[in-house]
């Protein structure tokens, strides 16, 4: 009997500016290639658009950008074992709502987010770094982080927040992906969410995570 082919995987990385999404996507891709599996990293269409046009998209330009982000992920899934989306249309929806008070993209984005096998949210423990192009400043990160978590919770999309620096961040992401493959939340529940027992404050959550990781070493 032939062994069953490895299950395909669509992985989404979400998070505020300067939280290590792009670096983590590349490191995860390297791990997948080392296992002999094909992998595609889908880059952020919104960033590409802003770099090309030299401006922020207008409200009517947001939906086509969100649609293109998901089209690329779908195309990559047809030809690769693993797809790593370095952000998804949900981030376009969040920024559109923040800039223009336009929440019309949320329905499309959250429906598409449910199609990813694993959703990881990059935590705020990395220092903010200016990129000279898009990043507004460290003060924007906490509101964006909160909106990501609220949107995922509202849509009942399970996720894990990833903390750590250097290789620790990569190992925590790999562990979260493995756990997602082993655990199947019941229908209608988001069992696979790491949150503080007492609040939803990201700094509190980080302290809890760090404490638990310390007990494992």
Steps between C-alpha positions, in 0.01 A plus 500: 500500500619848418524754781238770491632828357566772759205729561511834327513805724397864466656711773415865570725743684322805639621781718577868538789683337853393588407178678715267291244354258724507193806359673294227662341408167843453345629295792193276494540454124860389550385238751241367255753478216739313727228235535489459123160665455414779261410833656387841376519820699230746393624852565291799607315646203415823686868575556580428135219732393619786721859461384391503135253789525679702765182566698230346718216331309170686486190335649379360167845347437504294821276212391696420179818486710336265749369280217842485335657393831267201520524420128876458535457273802249285310729477197796400714295227671439332165871436439661477846474276805515793742390862455620762747308825467707792627172671598152454356208712387404542865784748549373700202156507660641617832708780351207609281276519807761699691575749221159548346256367764396250234424156638348357184804282427468302822241254370711404198823487699366290787332253267835454329686477831295194592653326199848498655600189692709690756497866603793640696504852646844650556532656845618849594817394682738596216627860490338729245725580201431775246512397136498846343186427301180379662536453872324772696664449838494276806182666628302332221600146588282445807176621335567283194586201717175544692297525179656181361410306813150647517429415136621142536301451819187649346527263203586203725832444321748312723850646524819495703709802595873449437762659724876463530813640341727336245472124477264495800232672292540245222486205739188637667336538159593144402361369828175691445463360149558147626245551777244628251543181300443286808202689644162534336275752678134414519271659246404852594779548753845658485679265739841565348561849637771595748368778721551628849251349743413840646511749211586554134790738558789396270768594754332286765473216252869532421591474868288188533656343192854581614431356844364176361791462256737553790345211692563270200874567485 
